[in-house]
Amino acid sequence: MAEVEAVQLKEEGNRHFQLQDYKAATKSYSQALKLTKDKALLAILYRNRAACGLKTESYVQAASDASRAIDINSSDIKALYRRCQALEHLGKLDQAFKDVQRCATLEPRNQNFQETLRRLNTSIQEKLRVQFSTDLRVQKMFEILLDENSEADKREKAANNLIVLGREEAGAEKIFQNNGVALLLQLLDTKKPELVLAAVRTLSGMCSGHRARATVILHAVRIDRICSLMAVENEEMSLAVCNLLQAIIDSLSGEDKREHRGKEEALVLDTKKDLKQITSHLLDMLVSKKVSGQGRDQALNLLNKNVPRKDLAIHDNSRTIYVVDNGLRKILKVVGQVPDLPSCLPLTDNTRMLASILINKLYDDLRCDPERDHFRKICEEYITGKFDPQDMDKNLNAIQTVSGILQGPFDLGNQLLGLKGVMEMMVALCGSERETDQLVAVEALIHASTKLSRATFIITNGVSLLKQIYKTTKNEKIKIRTLVTSDKTILYSVATTLVNCTNSYDVKEVIPELVQLAKFSKQHVPEEHPKDKKDFIDMRVKRLLKAGVISALACMVKADSAILTDQTKELLARWGCSGPRLGTRALIPLALEGTDVGKVKAAHALAKIAAVSNPDIAFPGERVYEVVRPLVSLLDTQRDGLQNYEALLGLTNLSGRSDKLRQKIFKERALPDIENYMFENHDQLRQAATECMCNMVLHKEERFLADGNDRLNIYIYIFFLDDDKVQNAAAGAYIYIYIFFKKLCLKMTQVRLCLHDQLSVQHRGLVIAYNLLAADAELAKKIYIYIYFFFLTVVGKQEPDENIYIYIFFFRECLIKCMDYG
């Protein structure tokens, strides 16, 4: 019975294969393999499943299945040829050549085998030629770099060539095989900045996308040496080493999304120990006095990027738990640093904020209340352990730590404010004669006063001290903070003053003819005050920023401020949009609540940030999902063109980050509005909308497949009417459409993008052509002539150019697909 069922499953798989449902066919063949022991049937099933692997581009699996069929029957010519095809795609040309050579021996008259034999022979010869020349190049570069008598320009050129070579897979492998790691270590030993930088950048390229190489390099260079290089004061060096460590982490963790196979996969089975060692050294860097401010920032950046989960749907948060247990106290020490104290670690202006962001991300990444309670207890023990009646500096560090946490996970910070003595210590520090104590205390009081209960305590116990500080201090940073903290009833006045100082109000367009008419009729015409000119405004803005106005105002818009009226919110939104930007945590509530004008202004400020910033940094954690609705609200014909444009740019940036964000944009019903802007008369709006739609196509929403749907034809119409930038974006969208929606391939029978003047659009056209060829054999017969025509009329006549080889590569792939169809 099992053998009969196996034969039935084989036939079922064949039917699925004919219908091009290769996943279903693979499933049927796999089920049949479990039911039969008949060798002849096993060989057929493995051979057929190998064909499915070729169709789905699972070349490792295809080669494995074909090998099993050959083990049963060494003369299985179909299995031999399928293994040849899989090995060729995997880059194992010599093994593929042996298989097709065997096929040609068994069937010498088969033209397909003969042609494949010739093609592989040519490819192997070319590969050998390139390898030989690459070996010489690598050897020559190292000779120049290690020769102290070499000319400076030659050494610089050799260093740059080595970096470029290291970024290419073939070049990186050649460097690695030719004792390159040891030679790069010699460059590091020279301690000459330009040579060390070249070595670091080359190592970074060699580690990218290759787990085995990354592991060898990590152990050869050693993590402690890598961290010491990142700890230097040189910003360029520190950033380059940070990129090296990121490349190593990506390769070890699989974040590079590349397929590891064969010997490489067998060599590296478990990388957790190495990743944990890297994390441990980064945490040690945070509290080392030998580390520069730049190095500390890069260590925090690496921890921010690699420790918390990128997707909360992933259950495993063990990296966060490890950092909380072994490094939270070290992060708290960085947050609690006071720059004016002699014991302060080397910092930059961003160090404490990066540490606050890391604390926020770690706290958000915890999965349950016991984990959050453990986190809170560590913070409590650290802060209370700092309180010392005999040492004011320790008390200062404790309050600075609370202030830093309030800028991260606010709920946790609010719980810490309830600790015995924290609020009292803040008020007591206000009475200190040292300006450093006053500044830390007032800054902490600003963050604490956003809770009504804490504000009441401050009003009861600290207003008199704050007033005294305001009268006596000459430090403007302290003055502005005492002003905001001591009397919240003046918030509207403060906001109005700021709007006036920065001219953040709407200015009506002045029509010269009407001005002349008013003067002629002897009407009063207001003239611009000299101090309203841009230079004066910029000067005032710089002074405000230097005084620390951003952090003070961010506290004014937090949720518990009942005194903050809608009119005050509108003024703050105007200031955030036109002048220096408020933090995103402050802008999001302003964009959701308040007057209509205020919400639009705040949404526009968010759009400006989203358009030019990395969303992971600008909108950490779940905040990135909250910003979608304000941006979508700007896609309205009642908004001005600049607001539309920057909202589209922001949505483009967000939609390129993750499918979850694309889903959020889709749920906010933004797609119809984005499509409408694709038909705007304004070139930049049309380009921004098309680029946004290019990213949204990745969501795989079925809006192109409905019966009677002409959306695809409309997109093609846009392509042939628009300028070069829009055509580039539209061509990118077509690629994704044809990858995700195979049925649409049958609707397109011409590949006109290949005939475009721009090489980048030609490239996209060839990728689309390949997808069309791969989708259906009958469709391939209709369009292959266009591809030949393209090569003969466009590529064949172009001048030699290094960029043209990528197009020749895709053209070759198209031809190979045509040959597969016969």
C-alpha positions in Angstrom: 0.0 0.0 0.0 2.8 2.4 0.8 4.5 1.8 -2.6 1.2 2.5 -4.4 0.6 5.7 -2.4 4.2 6.8 -3.2 3.5 6.4 -6.9 0.3 8.4 -6.6 2.2 11.2 -4.7 4.8 11.2 -7.5 2.1 11.7 -10.1 0.5 14.4 -8.0 3.9 16.1 -7.8 4.3 15.9 -11.6 0.9 17.6 -12.0 1.9 20.4 -9.6 5.2 20.8 -11.5 3.4 21.2 -14.8 1.2 23.9 -13.2 4.4 25.6 -12.0 3.4 25.2 -8.3 6.9 24.1 -7.4 6.4 24.2 -3.6 3.4 21.9 -3.8 5.4 19.6 -6.1 8.3 19.5 -3.7 5.9 18.6 -0.8 4.4 15.7 -2.8 7.8 14.3 -3.8 9.1 14.6 -0.2 6.1 12.7 1.2 6.6 10.0 -1.5 10.3 9.6 -0.5 9.2 8.7 3.1 6.9 5.9 1.8 9.1 4.0 -0.7 12.2 1.8 -0.6 12.2 1.1 -4.3 15.6 2.3 -5.6 14.3 3.2 -9.1 11.4 5.2 -7.7 13.7 6.9 -5.2 16.0 8.0 -8.0 13.1 9.5 -9.9 11.7 11.3 -6.8 15.1 12.8 -5.9 15.7 13.8 -9.5 12.2 15.5 -9.7 12.7 17.3 -6.4 16.1 18.6 -7.7 14.2 20.1 -10.7 11.9 21.9 -8.2 14.9 23.2 -6.4 16.3 24.7 -9.6 13.0 26.4 -10.3 12.8 27.9 -6.8 16.5 28.8 -6.8 17.2 26.4 -3.9 20.4 25.4 -5.5 22.0 23.7 -2.4 19.0 21.5 -2.0 18.9 20.8 -5.8 22.5 19.7 -5.9 22.0 17.5 -2.8 18.9 15.8 -4.3 20.6 15.2 -7.7 23.6 13.7 -5.9 21.3 11.2 -4.1 19.7 10.2 -7.5 23.2 9.7 -9.0 24.3 7.6 -6.0 21.5 5.2 -6.9 22.1 5.3 -10.7 25.5 6.8 -11.7 24.3 7.1 -15.4 21.1 9.1 -14.6 21.7 11.7 -17.2 18.9 14.1 -16.0 20.2 14.0 -12.5 23.7 14.7 -13.7 22.6 17.7 -15.8 20.5 19.1 -13.0 23.3 18.8 -10.6 25.5 20.6 -13.1 23.0 23.5 -13.3 22.8 23.7 -9.5 26.6 23.7 -9.1 27.0 26.3 -11.8 24.7 28.7 -9.9 26.6 27.9 -6.7 29.8 29.0 -8.5 31.4 25.5 -8.4 32.3 25.6 -12.1 34.9 22.8 -12.0 32.4 20.3 -10.5 29.7 21.4 -12.9 32.0 20.9 -15.8 32.7 17.3 -14.7 29.0 16.5 -14.6 28.2 18.0 -18.0 31.3 16.2 -19.4 29.8 12.9 -18.2 26.4 13.9 -19.8 28.2 14.7 -23.1 30.0 11.3 -23.0 26.6 9.5 -22.5 24.8 11.5 -25.2 27.5 13.0 -27.5 25.0 14.4 -30.0 23.0 16.4 -27.5 23.7 20.1 -28.6 22.5 21.4 -25.2 25.3 19.4 -23.4 27.9 20.5 -25.9 27.0 24.2 -25.6 27.0 24.0 -21.7 30.4 22.2 -21.9 31.8 25.1 -24.1 30.3 27.8 -21.9 31.6 26.3 -18.6 35.1 25.7 -20.2 35.2 29.4 -21.1 34.0 30.5 -17.7 36.6 28.3 -15.9 39.4 29.7 -18.1 38.2 33.3 -17.4 38.0 32.5 -13.7 41.5 31.1 -13.6 42.8 34.2 -15.5 41.1 36.5 -13.0 42.4 34.5 -10.1 45.9 34.6 -11.4 45.8 38.3 -12.0 44.2 38.9 -8.6 46.9 36.9 -6.8 49.6 39.1 -8.4 47.7 42.3 -7.5 47.3 41.2 -3.9 50.9 40.4 -3.6 52.0 43.6 -5.2 49.8 45.7 -3.0 51.2 44.3 0.2 54.8 44.7 -1.0 54.1 48.4 -1.6 52.3 48.9 1.7 55.0 47.2 3.8 57.9 48.8 2.0 58.8 51.9 4.0 60.6 53.4 1.0 57.6 53.3 -1.2 56.3 56.7 -2.5 53.4 58.1 -0.6 51.0 58.3 -3.5 51.7 54.7 -4.5 51.0 53.5 -0.9 47.8 55.5 -0.8 46.7 54.0 -4.2 47.6 50.5 -3.0 45.7 50.9 0.2 42.6 52.1 -1.7 42.8 49.2 -4.1 43.2 46.7 -1.3 40.0 48.1 0.4 38.1 47.8 -2.9 39.3 44.3 -3.5 38.3 43.3 0.1 34.7 44.3 -0.6 34.5 41.8 -3.6 33.9 38.2 -2.7 36.5 36.9 -5.1 39.0 39.5 -4.0 38.4 38.9 -0.3 38.8 35.2 -0.7 42.1 35.7 -2.6 43.4 38.0 0.1 42.4 35.4 2.7 44.0 32.5 0.9 47.3 34.4 0.2 48.1 34.9 3.9 46.3 38.2 3.8 45.2 38.2 7.4 48.8 37.9 8.7 49.9 40.7 6.3 47.0 42.9 7.4 48.1 42.4 11.0 51.5 43.6 10.0 49.9 46.8 8.7 48.1 47.2 12.1 51.5 46.8 13.8 52.9 49.8 11.9 50.6 52.1 14.0 50.6 54.5 11.1 47.1 55.9 10.9 46.7 55.7 7.1 47.9 52.1 7.0 45.9 51.0 10.1 42.8 52.6 8.5 43.3 50.7 5.2 43.8 47.4 7.1 40.7 47.9 9.2 38.5 48.8 6.1 39.9 45.8 4.2 39.2 43.4 7.1 35.7 44.9 7.3 35.1 44.0 3.6 36.5 40.5 4.1 34.2 39.8 7.0 31.0 41.0 5.3 28.7 38.1 4.4 31.2 35.3 5.3 30.8 33.6 8.7 33.9 31.5 8.5 36.2 34.3 7.5 34.7 36.6 10.1 35.4 34.0 12.8 39.0 33.5 11.7 39.6 37.3 11.6 38.0 37.9 15.0 40.3 35.3 16.6 43.4 36.4 14.7 43.0 40.2 15.4 41.5 39.5 18.9 38.5 41.4 20.2 40.5 43.3 22.8 42.8 44.7 20.1 39.7 45.7 18.0 38.2 47.5 21.0 41.5 49.3 21.7 41.6 50.6 18.1 38.0 51.8 18.5 38.8 53.5 21.7 41.2 56.1 20.0 40.3 59.8 19.8 40.5 59.8 16.0 36.8 59.9 14.9 37.5 58.4 11.4 39.4 55.4 12.9 36.8 54.8 15.6 34.0 54.7 13.0 35.9 52.4 10.7 36.6 49.9 13.5 32.9 50.2 14.5 32.0 49.2 11.0 34.4 46.2 11.2 32.8 45.0 14.4 29.3 45.4 12.9 30.3 43.4 9.8 31.7 40.6 12.2 28.5 40.7 14.3 26.2 40.6 11.2 28.1 37.6 9.7 28.2 35.7 13.0 24.5 36.3 13.8 23.3 35.8 10.3 22.0 39.4 10.0 23.7 39.7 6.7 20.9 37.5 5.2 23.4 35.7 3.0 23.3 31.9 2.5 26.1 30.0 4.2 26.8 26.7 2.7 29.2 23.8 2.2 32.4 23.9 4.1 31.7 27.3 5.6 28.6 26.1 7.3 30.4 23.0 8.6 33.2 25.0 10.0 31.1 27.4 12.1 28.3 25.7 14.0 27.9 27.9 17.1 28.8 31.6 17.2 27.1 32.5 20.5 30.3 32.4 22.5 32.0 34.9 20.2 29.0 37.2 20.1 28.8 37.1 23.9 32.6 37.9 24.1 32.1 40.9 21.8 29.2 42.2 23.9 31.2 41.8 27.1 34.1 43.8 25.7 31.8 46.6 24.5 30.3 46.8 28.0 33.8 47.0 29.5 34.6 49.9 27.1 31.7 52.0 28.6 33.4 52.4 32.0 37.1 52.5 30.9 38.9 55.8 31.3 41.2 54.8 28.5 38.4 55.0 26.0 37.8 58.2 24.2 34.4 59.9 23.9 34.2 58.8 20.3 35.0 55.2 21.2 32.4 55.2 23.9 29.8 56.5 21.5 30.6 53.8 19.0 30.3 51.1 21.6 26.9 52.4 22.7 25.8 52.5 19.0 26.8 48.9 18.5 25.0 47.8 21.7 21.9 49.9 20.6 21.8 48.2 17.2 22.6 44.6 18.1 21.3 43.8 21.6 17.6 44.5 21.6 15.3 42.4 19.4 14.5 44.1 16.0 11.1 42.4 16.0 9.2 41.9 19.2 7.5 38.8 17.7 10.8 37.0 18.2 10.6 35.2 21.5 14.3 35.1 22.4 15.5 38.2 24.3 18.5 36.4 25.9 21.0 39.1 24.6 19.0 41.8 26.5 18.9 39.7 29.7 22.7 39.1 29.5 23.3 42.9 29.1 20.9 43.7 32.0 22.7 41.2 34.3 26.2 42.0 33.3 26.2 45.5 32.0 23.3 47.6 33.2 25.3 49.1 36.1 28.0 50.1 33.6 25.4 51.8 31.4 24.0 53.6 34.5 27.5 54.8 35.3 27.7 56.5 31.9 24.3 58.0 32.2 25.3 59.4 35.6 28.4 61.2 34.5 28.7 64.9 35.2 31.1 66.6 32.7 32.4 69.2 35.1 33.6 66.7 37.8 37.3 65.7 37.7 36.3 62.0 37.9 34.1 62.2 34.8 34.9 59.7 31.9 35.8 61.1 28.5 32.4 62.0 26.8 31.0 63.7 23.8 27.8 65.8 23.7 25.9 62.6 22.6 27.2 60.0 25.0 24.7 60.3 27.8 21.8 60.5 25.4 23.0 57.4 23.6 23.2 55.6 27.0 19.6 56.8 27.8 18.4 55.4 24.5 20.1 52.1 25.2 18.4 51.9 28.7 15.0 52.7 27.0 15.5 49.9 24.3 16.6 47.3 26.9 13.6 48.1 29.1 11.2 47.9 26.1 12.7 44.6 25.1 11.8 42.9 28.4 8.9 40.4 28.0 7.3 40.2 31.5 6.9 41.9 34.8 9.5 39.8 36.7 12.1 40.9 34.2 11.1 44.6 34.5 11.1 44.3 38.3 14.7 42.9 38.2 15.7 45.8 35.9 14.2 48.3 38.4 15.8 46.7 41.4 19.3 47.0 39.8 18.6 50.7 39.1 17.4 51.3 42.6 20.4 49.5 44.2 22.8 51.5 42.0 21.2 54.9 42.8 20.7 54.3 46.6 24.3 53.0 46.8 25.5 56.3 45.5 23.9 58.4 48.2 26.7 59.4 50.6 26.3 62.3 53.2 30.2 62.7 53.1 30.6 62.8 49.3 28.6 65.3 47.4 30.0 64.2 44.0 28.4 60.7 44.5 25.1 62.3 45.3 25.4 64.3 42.1 26.1 61.2 40.1 23.0 59.5 41.6 20.7 62.5 40.7 22.2 62.7 37.2 21.5 58.9 36.8 17.8 59.5 37.7 17.7 62.4 35.2 19.1 60.2 32.5 16.6 57.4 33.1 13.8 60.0 32.9 14.9 60.7 29.4 14.7 57.0 28.6 12.0 54.8 30.0 9.9 57.5 31.7 7.7 55.0 33.7 10.8 53.5 35.3 12.2 57.0 36.0 9.0 58.0 37.7 9.2 54.9 39.9 12.7 55.8 40.9 11.6 59.3 41.8 9.6 57.7 44.6 12.7 56.3 46.3 13.3 57.8 49.7 15.5 60.8 49.5 15.6 61.3 45.7 13.4 64.3 45.5 14.8 65.8 48.7 18.3 65.5 47.3 17.3 67.3 44.2 15.9 70.2 46.2 19.0 70.1 48.5 21.4 70.4 45.6 19.6 73.5 44.5 20.8 75.1 47.6 24.4 74.3 46.9 26.8 77.1 46.0 28.5 75.1 43.2 27.0 75.8 39.7 27.6 72.2 38.7 25.3 71.0 41.5 22.7 73.6 40.6 22.7 72.7 36.9 22.3 68.9 37.6 19.6 69.5 40.2 17.5 71.9 38.1 17.8 69.6 35.0 16.6 66.7 37.1 13.7 68.8 38.5 12.6 69.7 35.0 12.2 66.0 34.1 10.6 65.2 37.5 8.1 68.1 37.4 6.1 66.6 34.5 4.3 64.4 37.1 1.7 66.4 38.9 2.6 64.9 42.3 6.3 65.7 41.9 5.5 69.2 40.7 3.4 69.8 43.9 6.4 68.7 46.0 8.7 71.0 44.1 6.3 74.0 44.5 6.0 73.3 48.2 9.7 72.7 48.9 11.8 74.2 46.2 10.3 77.3 44.6 12.0 79.7 46.9 15.4 78.1 46.2 14.8 78.1 42.5 13.9 81.8 42.6 17.0 82.5 44.6 19.1 80.6 42.0 17.5 82.6 39.2 18.3 85.9 40.8 21.9 85.1 41.8 23.3 82.8 39.0 25.0 84.2 35.9 24.8 80.9 34.1 22.1 81.2 31.4 21.7 77.4 31.3 20.6 77.4 34.9 18.4 80.5 34.5 16.2 79.0 31.7 15.8 75.7 33.6 14.7 77.4 36.8 12.2 79.5 34.9 10.5 76.5 33.3 10.6 74.5 36.6 9.4 77.0 39.2 6.2 78.4 37.5 4.4 76.4 34.9 1.7 79.1 34.5 4.1 81.1 32.3 4.4 78.3 29.7 2.2 80.2 27.2 4.4 83.3 27.6 7.5 81.2 27.2 6.2 79.6 24.1 5.0 82.9 22.6 8.5 84.5 23.3 10.2 81.6 21.6 8.0 81.8 18.5 8.7 85.6 18.3 12.5 85.1 18.9 12.7 82.6 16.0 10.0 84.1 13.7 8.2 80.8 13.7 4.8 82.2 12.8 3.1 82.2 9.4 4.4 85.0 7.1 2.0 86.1 4.4 3.5 86.6 1.0 4.2 90.2 0.2 3.0 91.3 -3.2 5.2 94.3 -4.4 2.4 95.8 -6.5 0.1 96.0 -3.4 2.9 97.6 -1.4 3.4 100.3 -4.0 -0.4 100.9 -4.2 -0.5 101.3 -0.4 2.3 103.8 -0.4 0.7 105.7 -3.2 -2.5 106.0 -1.2 -0.4 107.1 1.8 -1.4 104.0 3.9 0.9 102.7 6.6 3.1 99.9 5.3 4.9 97.9 8.1 8.6 97.5 7.5 10.7 94.5 8.5 12.7 95.2 11.7 16.4 94.9 11.3 16.6 92.3 14.0 14.0 90.1 12.1 16.6 89.4 9.5 17.9 85.9 9.1 21.4 86.6 10.6 19.9 87.9 13.8 17.4 85.0 14.0 20.2 82.5 13.6 22.2 84.2 16.4 19.2 84.0 18.7 18.6 80.4 17.9 22.2 79.5 18.6 22.0 81.2 22.0 18.8 79.3 22.9 20.4 76.0 21.9 23.5 76.7 23.9 21.4 77.5 26.9 19.8 74.0 26.6 16.3 75.1 25.6 15.5 71.8 23.8 15.6 69.6 26.9 13.7 72.2 28.9 10.8 72.5 26.4 10.6 68.7 25.8 9.4 68.5 29.4 6.7 71.0 28.7 4.7 68.8 26.4 4.7 65.5 28.4 1.4 64.0 29.1 0.8 64.9 32.7 1.1 68.7 32.2 -2.5 69.8 32.7 -1.6 73.4 32.5 -0.4 73.1 28.9 -3.3 74.5 26.8 -4.0 73.7 23.1 -2.8 77.2 22.2 0.5 76.6 24.0 0.8 73.3 22.2 0.3 75.1 18.8 3.0 77.6 19.6 5.4 74.8 20.6 4.5 72.9 17.4 5.2 76.0 15.3 8.6 76.4 17.1 9.4 72.7 16.6 8.6 72.9 12.8 10.2 76.3 11.9 13.0 76.6 14.4 15.2 74.0 16.2 13.4 70.7 16.4 11.9 69.3 19.5 12.5 65.6 20.3 10.2 63.1 18.6 8.8 62.1 21.9 7.5 65.6 22.4 6.3 66.1 18.8 4.1 63.0 18.5 1.6 64.1 21.2 1.6 67.6 19.7 0.7 66.0 16.3 -2.2 64.1 17.8 -3.8 66.6 20.2 -4.4 70.3 20.1 -5.6 72.8 17.5 -5.8 71.8 13.8 -3.0 74.2 12.9 -0.8 72.9 15.8 -1.3 69.3 14.7 -0.3 70.1 11.2 2.8 72.0 12.3 3.9 69.1 14.6 3.2 66.5 11.9 5.3 68.6 9.5 8.1 68.7 12.0 8.0 64.9 12.3 8.0 64.6 8.5 11.2 66.8 8.3 12.9 64.4 10.8 11.6 61.2 9.2 12.7 62.4 5.7 16.4 62.7 6.6 17.0 60.5 9.7 17.6 56.9 10.4 14.2 55.8 11.9 15.8 53.4 14.3 17.6 56.4 16.0 15.0 59.1 15.5 12.0 57.0 16.5 13.3 54.2 18.9 11.2 51.3 19.9 7.4 51.4 19.3 7.5 55.1 18.7 8.3 54.5 15.0 4.7 53.1 14.6 3.2 56.2 16.3 4.7 58.6 13.7 2.9 57.0 10.7 -0.5 58.5 11.4 0.8 62.2 11.6 2.7 61.7 8.3 -0.3 60.2 6.6 -2.4 63.2 7.7 -0.2 65.4 5.6 -1.2 63.6 2.4 -4.1 66.0 1.8 -4.7 68.5 -1.0 -5.4 71.1 1.7 -1.8 70.9 2.8 0.9 72.8 0.9 3.3 71.1 -1.5 6.3 71.1 0.9 4.3 69.3 3.6 3.1 66.7 1.0 6.6 66.2 -0.3 8.3 65.8 3.1 5.6 63.5 4.3 6.1 61.3 1.2 9.9 61.3 1.8 9.3 60.3 5.5 6.9 57.5 4.5 9.4 56.3 1.9 12.1 56.1 4.6 9.8 54.3 7.0 8.4 51.9 4.4 11.9 50.7 3.6 12.6 49.5 7.1 10.3 46.6 7.8 7.1 44.8 6.6 5.5 45.7 9.9 5.8 49.4 9.2 4.5 48.8 5.6 1.5 47.0 7.2 1.0 50.0 9.5 1.0 52.5 6.6 -1.4 50.2 4.7 -3.8 50.1 7.7 -3.7 53.9 7.8 -5.2 53.8 4.2 -2.3 55.8 2.8 -1.9 53.9 -0.5 -4.7 55.6 -2.4 -3.2 59.0 -1.4 0.3 57.9 -2.4 -1.1 56.8 -5.8 -2.8 60.1 -6.3 0.5 62.0 -5.9 2.1 59.7 -8.5 -0.1 61.7 -11.1 0.6 65.1 -9.7 1.9 67.8 -12.1 4.8 68.6 -9.8 7.9 66.5 -10.7 9.3 66.2 -7.2 6.0 65.2 -5.7 5.5 62.6 -8.4 9.1 61.3 -7.9 8.6 61.1 -4.1 5.3 59.2 -4.4 6.7 56.8 -7.0 9.7 56.0 -4.7 7.4 55.5 -1.8 5.2 53.1 -3.8 8.3 51.2 -4.9 8.9 50.4 -1.2 5.2 49.7 -0.5 5.1 47.1 -3.3 7.2 45.0 -1.0 4.1 44.6 1.2 2.8 42.1 -1.4 -0.7 43.5 -1.1 -3.0 42.0 -3.8 -4.0 45.3 -5.4 -2.5 44.4 -8.8 -4.2 41.1 -9.3 -8.0 42.0 -9.2 -10.0 41.3 -12.3 -10.2 44.3 -14.6 -7.4 46.0 -12.7 -5.5 48.4 -15.0 -3.1 49.7 -12.2 -0.1 48.0 -13.8 -0.8 49.7 -17.2 -1.2 53.1 -15.4 2.3 52.6 -13.8 3.8 51.8 -17.1 2.1 55.0 -18.5 3.8 57.0 -15.8 7.2 55.5 -16.7 7.0 56.7 -20.3 5.9 60.2 -19.5 8.2 61.2 -16.7 11.7 62.4 -16.0 14.8 60.2 -15.3 14.5 60.1 -11.5 10.8 59.0 -11.6 11.6 56.4 -14.3 14.3 55.0 -12.0 11.9 54.7 -9.1 9.1 53.3 -11.3 11.5 50.7 -12.8 12.4 49.6 -9.3 8.7 49.2 -8.4 8.2 47.0 -11.5 11.0 44.7 -10.4 9.3 44.0 -7.1 5.8 43.7 -8.8 7.1 41.0 -11.1 9.0 39.2 -8.4 6.0 39.0 -6.0 3.1 38.6 -8.5 4.1 36.0 -11.0 0.6 36.2 -12.7 1.3 39.7 -13.8 4.3 38.5 -15.8 1.8 37.1 -18.4 0.4 40.6 -18.9 3.6 42.1 -20.2 5.1 40.9 -23.5 7.6 43.7 -24.2 10.7 44.8 -22.3 11.0 48.5 -23.3 12.9 49.5 -20.2 15.9 47.7 -21.7 16.0 50.3 -24.5 16.2 53.3 -22.2 19.1 55.7 -22.4 20.1 55.3 -18.7 22.3 52.3 -17.7 20.5 52.1 -14.3 17.1 51.8 -16.0 18.5 49.3 -18.5 19.7 47.2 -15.5 16.3 47.2 -14.0 14.8 46.2 -17.4 17.1 43.2 -17.6 16.2 42.1 -14.1 12.5 42.3 -15.1 13.3 40.5 -18.3 14.9 37.7 -16.3 11.8 37.4 -14.0 9.5 37.3 -17.1 11.6 34.5 -18.6 11.7 32.6 -15.4 7.9 32.9 -15.0 6.7 31.0 -18.0 8.2 29.2 -21.0 5.5 30.4 -23.4 6.0 34.0 -22.4 9.8 33.5 -22.8 9.2 32.6 -26.5 7.4 35.9 -27.0 9.9 38.2 -25.4 13.4 36.7 -26.0 13.7 38.5 -29.3 13.5 41.8 -27.5 16.4 40.9 -25.3 18.6 40.0 -28.2 17.6 43.2 -29.9 18.5 45.1 -26.7 22.0 43.7 -26.6 22.8 44.2 -30.2 21.4 47.8 -30.5 22.2 49.2 -27.0 24.9 47.3 -25.0 26.9 46.2 -28.0 27.4 49.7 -29.3 28.3 51.3 -26.0 31.8 52.5 -25.1 33.8 50.2 -22.7 32.7 51.1 -19.1 33.3 49.3 -15.8 29.7 49.7 -14.9 28.5 47.8 -18.1 29.6 44.4 -16.8 26.7 44.0 -14.4 24.3 44.4 -17.4 26.3 41.9 -19.4 26.0 39.5 -16.5 22.2 39.8 -16.3 22.0 39.5 -20.1 24.0 36.3 -19.9 21.6 35.0 -17.2 18.7 35.7 -19.5 20.4 33.8 -22.3 21.1 30.9 -20.0 17.4 30.8 -19.1 16.4 30.8 -22.8 18.8 27.9 -23.4 17.2 26.0 -20.5 13.9 26.3 -22.4 15.7 25.0 -25.6 
